[in-house]
Amino acid sequence: MTLDPDTFEAEKYADLFPQLQQAYKNAFNQMNERYDSTLVHGIDQTILNESEPFYEGNGEFRIELPENPHERVEGAVVVDEEKLNELLDRYAETLEAELRRVFDVE
């Protein structure tokens, strides 16, 4: 199947869900190896579980994060907002790269 934005949107939680899960798992594992595992796990469970992946076309994915990520993670881990934002940016970049790899649109 050739991936396009409309197909991805229509099928991401049906036919494409296994690949989507794999990309999220791969990104989590990479981040968990490089950064504080408590923080990575907190981000995964409180922010990324509510994120929304979009395929923009031309091999580009975008991760839409929920509003107020710092407030979401507050109960799970202690982290200042600047550090959280930096790690979230890296996590989103890692996830976007994994989505490109898993969906073979690099």
N, C-alpha and C positions, 0 to 999 in steps of 0.2 A: 504494500500500500504506500502511496505517495502521501506524505504528511502535509496537510495544509491547515491554516488556522481554523477553518470551519469544521473540518473533520476532527481535529484535535478537541475542539470545544464540545462537539456532539458526542464523541466517543471516549473522552478521558476517564470517565467514571464507569464505563462499561467495558468495551473491548480493549481499551488501552490501559486499563487500571493495573494489570500486573507489571507492565513496563514502568508506569508511574511510581508504583510502590518500590520497584527495584532502584530507580533513580534516587528516590528519597533515602532509601536504605544505604546506598553507596555514598551519598553525600554525608549522611550521618556518620558512617564509619570513618570517612576521611577526616571530617572535622573532629571526631572523638579522638583520633590518633594524634592530632596536632595541638588541640587546645584543651583547657580544663574540662574534663568529662562531666562534672556536675553542671557547669554552665551550658555546655552543649546539649546535655540531656534536658535541662530546663527549657532551653530555647525550642528544642524539638517538641516537647510535650505541651508547652503553653503558647507558643507563637506559630511554629510551622504546622502544627496540627490544624490550624485555622487559615493557613496560607492557600492561595489559589494560583496554580500554574496556568500560564497562557502561552500558546505558540504564536509568535508574531509573523512567522514566515521567514524565508531566507536563512534558516538555521538558527534563528534567534528565539529564545524563550524569555519570559518575564515572570517573576514571582511577585505576586501581590500579597503583601503582608497585612495582617489585621491592624486596625487602629490601636494606638497606645501600647506598643509592644513592651515598653518598660513597665507599665502597670501590670501587664499580664504575667511577666516573669517575676515580679516582686515577691510573691509568696513562695516561689520555688527556690530562688537563689538570690544572693546579695551581689549586686553588680552596679557600678555607676553607669549612667546613661551613655556616656561617650564610649566606654568599653563595649557596652552592649551593642551600640550602633555599629561600631567597627566590626564586631564579630558577626552581626546580622548581615552586613554587607558581604563579608567573606563567605558566609554560609550560603547566601543567595547566589553568589557567583559560582560557588562549588556546585550547587544544585542545578543551576542553569547549564553548566558544563556537563554534568551527569545526564541531564535530560537530552542534550544534544547527542551525547555518546549512545545512550540507551535507545533513542529513537533514530539513530544513525542519520543525523542531519548536519554533521560537522562540515 
